[in-house]
Amino acid sequence: MQGRIIKTVDINQTGHGQLKVYAAHLIQGIYQYSIVVDRKVIDTKKMLVEK
């Protein structure tokens, strides 16, 4: 893993929601994504991109 940030999305709403990831521009592999609130990492998960 290279550890580069490839995208940041600001969410200005409270409550439940969804974020769609369009992986057409991503190369095949495993990506990590994190939820950050007030500069604190709340959760980190992995996403697999297969083509």
Secondary structure, 3 states (H helix, E strand, C coil): CCCCCCCCCCCCCCCCCCCCCCHHHCCCEEEEEEEEECCEEEEEEEEEECC
